[in-house]
Amino acid sequence: MTGHTTAQFDNELEDIRTRILKMGGQVEEMIKAALVGFATGDTAQLKGVLEMEHKVNASEVEIDEVCNNVIAKRQPAASDLRFLVASMKMIRDLERCGDEAEKMARMAIRFYEAGPSMAPRIDFSAMSTHVTSMMHRALDAFAREDASVVDSVVREDKIVDDHFRNTIRLLISYVLEDSRTISRSIDMLFFAKAMERIGDHSKNMAEHVVYMVKGRDVRHQS
């Protein structure tokens, strides 16, 4: 970022960056816990995700307030203003990722408490690997102000979308073969959809980094 009139302004901006990365770490932890809990049936771990969601919500409110206070007090321009605007967009997407991780945990708890009998066999490992990779690289790009990551994140989002469509097809085939799988199939569909949405929000975050660094809005572009 460009130089500022005071060192305090630099510190304020870095404090915001640190807060966002900490919030991002919390969301990553939620996603991984939801995935592991679903794979292992560890309902205690899944319930921990629900508790973490409140912390993520609180982080969004706190960071948003800090950003607004800095804008009002410093009246930034150019790259500094873009950083603050992108930061507020980042925390919005992070909070929504936290919401989706909570949905994953709730679906997994429901899945195991109802008993996984008659459950379709769906392997989410590939899809989850891509989703967690997208999230991590978007946060890393924000930390390093690296706009080059957006292309690879967008490509990976298309892969996640393909996995989601394949999951839908598999679940439909299970339901057609045995109607007793309907209830468990619906739980797994919502679980997969939550992952797909996390991929979408991770792509958004990568696009926010492009705006922050280059001042270009690349949303909805091929």
URJOWO-V976113 format. One line per field, one symbol per residue. ss: DSSP state (H for helix, E for strand, - for the rest). psi: psi as a letter, one per 20 degrees, with the letter a starting at -180 (. if undefined). A space follows every 10 residues. Layout:
ss: ???
psi: ???
This chain:
ss: ------HHHH HHHHHHHHHH HHHHHHHHHH HHHHHHHHHH --HHHHHHHH HHHHHHHHHH HHHHHHHHHH HHHH---HHH HHHHHHHHHH HHHHHHHHHH HHHHHHHHHH HHH------- ----HHHHHH HHHHHHHHHH HHHH--HHHH HHHHHHHHHH HHHHHHHHHH HHHHHHH-HH HHHHHHHHHH HHHHHHHHHH HHHHHHHHHH HHHH------ --
psi: qrqrhqhhgg hgghgggggg hgghhggghg ghhggghghi jnhghhhhgh hhhhhgghgg gghgggghgg ghghmrrchg ghggghghhg hghghhhhgh hggggghggg ghhipjqkpq opojggghgg ghgggghghh hghjloiiig ghggghhhgg hggghhgggg hghgghhoii igghhgghgh ghhgghhhgg hhgghhhhgg gggijpojqk q.
